């Protein structure tokens, strides 16, 4: 069996992996660079719904890579447009999700991302 220190550096070996899994995600976030993201369809958007809306995302993933993942999950054709909105603005595709999270997460420690086929939120 692997020592927990090999899997999670900085965790005492007396803490079982089960205890780590049960702990609050906010505490785990300090150990692992994983972000809590909720993705929702924008009002009046004419794109398919996602099968799930809560995602755990690596902080070093770029917004462009996240676009690709969401496009795959909603089965968009290459010619179909997709726009993300965070606080009613379109984030740069070169930004990391970690940067986006740090600048825009809510008090509940979730980053909320809306998606649409239109470049104007809510229109």
FIKOLZA-1660 file (N, C-alpha, C; in steps of 0.1 Angstrom, whole numbers, plus 5000, padded with zeros to 4 digits):
% residues 123
   i   px   py   pz ch aa at
   1 5008 4988 5000  A  X  N
   1 5000 5000 5000  A  X CA
   1 5009 5012 5000  A  X  C
   2 5004 5023 4993  A  X  N
   2 5012 5035 4992  A  X CA
   2 5010 5043 5004  A  X  C
   3 5020 5049 5010  A  X  N
   3 5019 5058 5021  A  X CA
   3 5012 5071 5016  A  X  C
   4 5003 5076 5024  A  X  N
   4 4996 5088 5020  A  X CA
   4 5005 5100 5017  A  X  C
   5 5017 5100 5023  A  X  N
   5 5026 5111 5020  A  X CA
   5 5031 5111 5005  A  X  C
   6 5031 5099 4999  A  X  N
   6 5034 5098 4985  A  X CA
   6 5023 5103 4976  A  X  C
   7 5011 5102 4980  A  X  N
   7 5000 5106 4972  A  X CA
   7 4997 5121 4975  A  X  C
   8 4996 5125 4988  A  X  N
   8 4993 5138 4992  A  X CA
   8 5005 5143 5001  A  X  C
   9 5015 5150 4995  A  X  N
   9 5026 5155 5003  A  X CA
   9 5021 5164 5013  A  X  C
  10 5027 5164 5025  A  X  N
  10 5023 5172 5036  A  X CA
  10 5012 5167 5045  A  X  C
  11 5006 5155 5041  A  X  N
  11 4996 5149 5050  A  X CA
  11 5003 5139 5059  A  X  C
  12 5000 5140 5071  A  X  N
  12 5006 5130 5081  A  X CA
  12 5001 5116 5077  A  X  C
  13 5010 5106 5078  A  X  N
  13 5007 5093 5075  A  X CA
  13 4996 5087 5084  A  X  C
  14 4994 5093 5096  A  X  N
  14 4984 5088 5105  A  X CA
  14 4970 5092 5100  A  X  C
  15 4968 5100 5091  A  X  N
  15 4955 5104 5085  A  X CA
  15 4952 5094 5074  A  X  C
  16 4941 5087 5075  A  X  N
  16 4938 5078 5064  A  X CA
  16 4933 5085 5052  A  X  C
  17 4934 5079 5040  A  X  N
  17 4930 5084 5028  A  X CA
  17 4915 5087 5028  A  X  C
  18 4907 5078 5035  A  X  N
  18 4893 5080 5037  A  X CA
  18 4890 5093 5044  A  X  C
  19 4897 5096 5054  A  X  N
  19 4895 5108 5062  A  X CA
  19 4898 5120 5053  A  X  C
  20 4908 5119 5044  A  X  N
  20 4911 5130 5035  A  X CA
  20 4899 5132 5025  A  X  C
  21 4894 5121 5020  A  X  N
  21 4883 5121 5011  A  X CA
  21 4870 5127 5017  A  X  C
  22 4868 5125 5030  A  X  N
  22 4856 5130 5037  A  X CA
  22 4857 5144 5041  A  X  C
  23 4869 5150 5041  A  X  N
  23 4871 5163 5046  A  X CA
  23 4865 5173 5036  A  X  C
  24 4862 5185 5040  A  X  N
  24 4857 5196 5032  A  X CA
  24 4865 5198 5020  A  X  C
  25 4859 5200 5009  A  X  N
  25 4866 5203 4996  A  X CA
  25 4875 5216 4997  A  X  C
  26 4870 5225 5005  A  X  N
  26 4878 5237 5007  A  X CA
  26 4892 5234 5013  A  X  C
  27 4892 5225 5023  A  X  N
  27 4904 5221 5029  A  X CA
  27 4913 5213 5020  A  X  C
  28 4907 5204 5012  A  X  N
  28 4915 5196 5002  A  X CA
  28 4921 5206 4991  A  X  C
  29 4914 5216 4988  A  X  N
  29 4918 5226 4978  A  X CA
  29 4932 5232 4982  A  X  C
  30 4935 5233 4995  A  X  N
  30 4948 5238 4999  A  X CA
  30 4959 5228 4996  A  X  C
  31 4955 5215 4995  A  X  N
  31 4965 5204 4992  A  X CA
  31 4966 5201 4977  A  X  C
  32 4955 5202 4970  A  X  N
  32 4955 5199 4956  A  X CA
  32 4950 5212 4948  A  X  C
  33 4956 5215 4937  A  X  N
  33 4951 5226 4929  A  X CA
  33 4939 5223 4921  A  X  C
  34 4928 5220 4928  A  X  N
  34 4915 5217 4922  A  X CA
  34 4905 5228 4925  A  X  C
  35 4897 5232 4915  A  X  N
  35 4888 5243 4917  A  X CA
  35 4874 5237 4915  A  X  C
  36 4864 5243 4923  A  X  N
  36 4850 5240 4922  A  X CA
  36 4843 5249 4912  A  X  C
  37 4838 5244 4901  A  X  N
  37 4832 5252 4891  A  X CA
  37 4818 5247 4888  A  X  C
  38 4809 5256 4887  A  X  N
  38 4795 5253 4883  A  X CA
  38 4792 5260 4870  A  X  C
  39 4788 5251 4860  A  X  N
  39 4786 5256 4846  A  X CA
  39 4771 5255 4844  A  X  C
  40 4765 5266 4840  A  X  N
  40 4751 5267 4837  A  X CA
  40 4748 5273 4824  A  X  C
  41 4737 5269 4817  A  X  N
  41 4733 5275 4804  A  X CA
  41 4728 5289 4807  A  X  C
  42 4732 5299 4799  A  X  N
  42 4727 5312 4800  A  X CA
  42 4712 5313 4797  A  X  C
  43 4705 5323 4802  A  X  N
  43 4691 5325 4798  A  X CA
  43 4690 5327 4783  A  X  C
  44 4680 5320 4777  A  X  N
  44 4677 5322 4763  A  X CA
  44 4687 5316 4754  A  X  C
  45 4697 5308 4759  A  X  N
  45 4707 5302 4751  A  X CA
  45 4700 5290 4743  A  X  C
  46 4705 5288 4731  A  X  N
  46 4699 5278 4722  A  X CA
  46 4709 5267 4720  A  X  C
  47 4716 5263 4730  A  X  N
  47 4725 5252 4730  A  X CA
  47 4720 5241 4739  A  X  C
  48 4725 5228 4737  A  X  N
  48 4721 5217 4745  A  X CA
  48 4725 5219 4760  A  X  C
  49 4717 5213 4769  A  X  N
  49 4720 5213 4783  A  X CA
  49 4732 5203 4785  A  X  C
  50 4739 5206 4796  A  X  N
  50 4750 5197 4800  A  X CA
  50 4744 5186 4809  A  X  C
  51 4750 5175 4809  A  X  N
  51 4745 5163 4817  A  X CA
  51 4748 5165 4832  A  X  C
  52 4758 5173 4835  A  X  N
  52 4761 5177 4849  A  X CA
  52 4766 5191 4849  A  X  C
  53 4765 5198 4860  A  X  N
  53 4768 5212 4861  A  X CA
  53 4780 5215 4871  A  X  C
  54 4783 5205 4879  A  X  N
  54 4794 5207 4889  A  X CA
  54 4807 5200 4884  A  X  C
  55 4818 5208 4884  A  X  N
  55 4830 5202 4879  A  X CA
  55 4842 5205 4888  A  X  C
  56 4851 5196 4890  A  X  N
  56 4863 5198 4897  A  X CA
  56 4874 5200 4886  A  X  C
  57 4880 5211 4886  A  X  N
  57 4889 5215 4875  A  X CA
  57 4903 5218 4880  A  X  C
  58 4913 5213 4873  A  X  N
  58 4927 5217 4877  A  X CA
  58 4929 5232 4875  A  X  C
  59 4936 5238 4884  A  X  N
  59 4938 5253 4884  A  X CA
  59 4947 5257 4872  A  X  C
  60 4955 5248 4867  A  X  N
  60 4964 5252 4856  A  X CA
  60 4958 5249 4842  A  X  C
  61 4945 5245 4842  A  X  N
  61 4938 5243 4829  A  X CA
  61 4935 5257 4823  A  X  C
  62 4937 5259 4810  A  X  N
  62 4933 5272 4805  A  X CA
  62 4918 5272 4802  A  X  C
  63 4913 5284 4801  A  X  N
  63 4899 5286 4797  A  X CA
  63 4897 5280 4783  A  X  C
  64 4906 5281 4774  A  X  N
  64 4905 5275 4761  A  X CA
  64 4903 5259 4762  A  X  C
  65 4911 5253 4771  A  X  N
  65 4910 5239 4773  A  X CA
  65 4896 5235 4779  A  X  C
  66 4892 5244 4788  A  X  N
  66 4879 5241 4794  A  X CA
  66 4867 5243 4784  A  X  C
  67 4869 5252 4775  A  X  N
  67 4859 5254 4764  A  X CA
  67 4858 5240 4756  A  X  C
  68 4870 5235 4753  A  X  N
  68 4870 5222 4746  A  X CA
  68 4863 5211 4753  A  X  C
  69 4865 5210 4766  A  X  N
  69 4859 5200 4774  A  X CA
  69 4843 5201 4774  A  X  C
  70 4839 5214 4776  A  X  N
  70 4824 5216 4777  A  X CA
  70 4818 5214 4763  A  X  C
  71 4825 5218 4752  A  X  N
  71 4820 5216 4739  A  X CA
  71 4818 5201 4736  A  X  C
  72 4827 5193 4741  A  X  N
  72 4826 5178 4739  A  X CA
  72 4814 5173 4747  A  X  C
  73 4812 5178 4759  A  X  N
  73 4801 5173 4767  A  X CA
  73 4787 5177 4762  A  X  C
  74 4786 5188 4755  A  X  N
  74 4773 5192 4749  A  X CA
  74 4772 5188 4734  A  X  C
  75 4782 5182 4729  A  X  N
  75 4782 5176 4715  A  X CA
  75 4779 5187 4705  A  X  C
  76 4787 5198 4706  A  X  N
  76 4786 5209 4696  A  X CA
  76 4794 5206 4684  A  X  C
  77 4788 5210 4672  A  X  N
  77 4796 5208 4660  A  X CA
  77 4807 5219 4659  A  X  C
  78 4817 5216 4652  A  X  N
  78 4828 5226 4651  A  X CA
  78 4824 5240 4646  A  X  C
  79 4814 5241 4638  A  X  N
  79 4809 5254 4633  A  X CA
  79 4800 5261 4642  A  X  C
  80 4796 5255 4653  A  X  N
  80 4787 5261 4663  A  X CA
  80 4795 5269 4673  A  X  C
  81 4790 5281 4676  A  X  N
  81 4797 5290 4685  A  X CA
  81 4793 5287 4699  A  X  C
  82 4803 5289 4708  A  X  N
  82 4801 5288 4722  A  X CA
  82 4808 5299 4730  A  X  C
  83 4802 5305 4739  A  X  N
  83 4808 5316 4746  A  X CA
  83 4806 5313 4761  A  X  C
  84 4816 5316 4769  A  X  N
  84 4815 5316 4783  A  X CA
  84 4814 5330 4789  A  X  C
  85 4807 5330 4800  A  X  N
  85 4805 5343 4808  A  X CA
  85 4808 5340 4822  A  X  C
  86 4817 5349 4828  A  X  N
  86 4819 5349 4842  A  X CA
  86 4817 5363 4847  A  X  C
  87 4807 5365 4855  A  X  N
  87 4803 5378 4860  A  X CA
  87 4800 5387 4848  A  X  C
  88 4792 5381 4838  A  X  N
  88 4787 5388 4826  A  X CA
  88 4798 5393 4817  A  X  C
  89 4810 5388 4818  A  X  N
  89 4821 5391 4809  A  X CA
  89 4827 5378 4803  A  X  C
  90 4832 5379 4791  A  X  N
  90 4838 5368 4784  A  X CA
  90 4853 5367 4788  A  X  C
  91 4857 5356 4795  A  X  N
  91 4871 5355 4799  A  X CA
  91 4880 5352 4788  A  X  C
  92 4893 5357 4789  A  X  N
  92 4903 5353 4778  A  X CA
  92 4906 5339 4778  A  X  C
  93 4907 5333 4766  A  X  N
  93 4909 5318 4765  A  X CA
  93 4923 5315 4770  A  X  C
  94 4932 5324 4770  A  X  N
  94 4946 5321 4775  A  X CA
  94 4948 5321 4790  A  X  C
  95 4938 5327 4797  A  X  N
  95 4938 5327 4812  A  X CA
  95 4937 5313 4817  A  X  C
  96 4943 5310 4829  A  X  N
  96 4941 5297 4835  A  X CA
  96 4928 5298 4844  A  X  C
  97 4922 5286 4846  A  X  N
  97 4910 5286 4854  A  X CA
  97 4914 5290 4868  A  X  C
  98 4926 5288 4873  A  X  N
  98 4930 5293 4886  A  X CA
  98 4930 5308 4887  A  X  C
  99 4934 5315 4876  A  X  N
  99 4934 5330 4876  A  X CA
  99 4919 5334 4876  A  X  C
 100 4911 5328 4868  A  X  N
 100 4897 5331 4867  A  X CA
 100 4890 5329 4881  A  X  C
 101 4893 5318 4887  A  X  N
 101 4888 5315 4900  A  X CA
 101 4892 5325 4911  A  X  C
 102 4905 5329 4911  A  X  N
 102 4909 5338 4921  A  X CA
 102 4902 5352 4920  A  X  C
 103 4900 5356 4908  A  X  N
 103 4894 5369 4905  A  X CA
 103 4879 5369 4906  A  X  C
 104 4872 5357 4905  A  X  N
 104 4858 5358 4903  A  X CA
 104 4850 5348 4912  A  X  C
 105 4856 5340 4920  A  X  N
 105 4848 5330 4928  A  X CA
 105 4839 5337 4938  A  X  C
 106 4828 5331 4941  A  X  N
 106 4818 5336 4949  A  X CA
 106 4821 5333 4964  A  X  C
 107 4813 5338 4973  A  X  N
 107 4815 5336 4987  A  X CA
 107 4814 5321 4991  A  X  C
 108 4807 5314 4983  A  X  N
 108 4806 5299 4986  A  X CA
 108 4817 5291 4980  A  X  C
 109 4828 5298 4975  A  X  N
 109 4840 5292 4970  A  X CA
 109 4837 5284 4957  A  X  C
 110 4827 5287 4950  A  X  N
 110 4824 5282 4936  A  X CA
 110 4827 5293 4926  A  X  C
 111 4832 5289 4915  A  X  N
 111 4833 5297 4903  A  X CA
 111 4821 5294 4894  A  X  C
 112 4813 5304 4891  A  X  N
 112 4801 5302 4883  A  X CA
 112 4804 5306 4868  A  X  C
 113 4802 5297 4859  A  X  N
 113 4804 5300 4845  A  X CA
 113 4791 5297 4837  A  X  C
 114 4787 5307 4830  A  X  N
 114 4775 5305 4821  A  X CA
 114 4780 5303 4807  A  X  C
 115 4772 5295 4799  A  X  N
 115 4776 5293 4785  A  X CA
 115 4764 5296 4776  A  X  C
 116 4767 5301 4764  A  X  N
 116 4757 5304 4755  A  X CA
 116 4762 5303 4740  A  X  C
 117 4753 5304 4731  A  X  N
 117 4756 5304 4717  A  X CA
 117 4757 5318 4712  A  X  C
 118 4754 5328 4720  A  X  N
 118 4754 5342 4717  A  X CA
 118 4765 5349 4725  A  X  C
 119 4771 5359 4719  A  X  N
 119 4782 5366 4725  A  X CA
 119 4778 5377 4735  A  X  C
 120 4764 5378 4737  A  X  N
 120 4759 5388 4746  A  X CA
 120 4751 5380 4757  A  X  C
 121 4754 5382 4769  A  X  N
 121 4748 5375 4780  A  X CA
 121 4733 5379 4782  A  X  C
 122 4724 5369 4782  A  X  N
 122 4710 5371 4785  A  X CA
 122 4702 5377 4773  A  X  C
 123 4707 5379 4762  A  X  N
 123 4700 5386 4751  A  X CA
 123 4693 5375 4742  A  X  C
% end
